[in-house]
Amino acid sequence: MNDDLPEISEEEAALHARVKLLRQEHADLDASIDALSQAAVPDQLMIARLKRKKLALKDEIVKIEDVILPDIIA
């Protein structure tokens, strides 16, 4: 057994999986926003909605990462 790798709980593994899924969704939204921005007549309302959703995803990612690795004040 490798002692260098810490064991993670099932809950922490689920959180890591959730963060990975959210990051993929965040990247997909970024690609969608870029594609919409390149249109001859960009749909500004749709772009704004996607940007808000992207920001909400980023906030959720940060919250989950704080649970996984909390700030420890030394």
C-alpha positions as CSV (number, residue, x, y, z in Angstrom):
1,M,0.0,0.0,0.0
2,N,1.2,3.5,-0.8
3,D,1.5,5.6,2.4
4,D,2.2,8.8,0.4
5,L,-1.5,9.1,-0.7
6,P,-4.0,10.1,2.0
7,E,-7.2,8.1,2.1
8,I,-10.2,10.1,1.2
9,S,-13.7,9.4,2.5
10,E,-16.6,8.5,0.2
11,E,-18.1,11.9,0.8
12,E,-14.9,13.7,-0.2
13,A,-14.6,11.5,-3.3
14,A,-18.2,12.5,-4.2
15,L,-17.3,16.2,-3.7
16,H,-14.3,15.8,-6.0
17,A,-16.5,14.2,-8.7
18,R,-19.0,17.0,-8.3
19,V,-16.3,19.7,-8.7
20,K,-15.0,17.9,-11.8
21,L,-18.5,17.8,-13.3
22,L,-19.1,21.5,-12.5
23,R,-15.8,22.5,-14.0
24,Q,-16.7,20.7,-17.2
25,E,-20.1,22.4,-17.3
26,H,-18.3,25.8,-16.7
27,A,-15.9,25.1,-19.6
28,D,-18.9,24.2,-21.8
29,L,-20.7,27.4,-20.9
30,D,-17.5,29.3,-21.7
31,A,-17.3,27.7,-25.2
32,S,-21.0,28.5,-25.7
33,I,-20.5,32.1,-24.8
34,D,-17.5,32.4,-27.2
35,A,-19.6,30.8,-30.0
36,L,-22.5,33.2,-29.4
37,S,-20.2,36.2,-29.3
38,Q,-18.8,35.3,-32.7
39,A,-22.2,35.4,-34.4
40,A,-23.0,38.1,-36.9
41,V,-25.7,39.4,-34.5
42,P,-24.8,38.1,-31.0
43,D,-27.8,37.4,-28.8
44,Q,-26.8,39.7,-25.9
45,L,-29.6,38.5,-23.6
46,M,-28.6,34.8,-24.0
47,I,-24.9,35.7,-23.5
48,A,-25.8,37.5,-20.3
49,R,-27.9,34.6,-19.0
50,L,-25.0,32.1,-19.8
51,K,-22.5,34.4,-18.0
52,R,-24.7,34.5,-14.9
53,K,-25.0,30.7,-14.9
54,K,-21.3,30.4,-15.4
55,L,-20.7,32.7,-12.4
56,A,-23.1,30.7,-10.3
57,L,-21.2,27.5,-11.2
58,K,-17.9,29.1,-10.3
59,D,-19.4,30.1,-6.9
60,E,-20.6,26.6,-6.3
61,I,-17.1,25.2,-7.2
62,V,-15.5,27.5,-4.8
63,K,-17.9,26.5,-2.0
64,I,-17.2,22.8,-2.6
65,E,-13.5,23.4,-2.7
66,D,-13.7,25.2,0.6
67,V,-15.3,22.1,2.1
68,I,-12.6,19.9,0.6
69,L,-9.7,22.1,1.7
70,P,-10.8,24.6,4.4
71,D,-8.7,27.6,5.2
72,I,-6.7,27.0,8.3
73,I,-5.5,30.1,10.1
74,A,-2.1,29.4,11.5
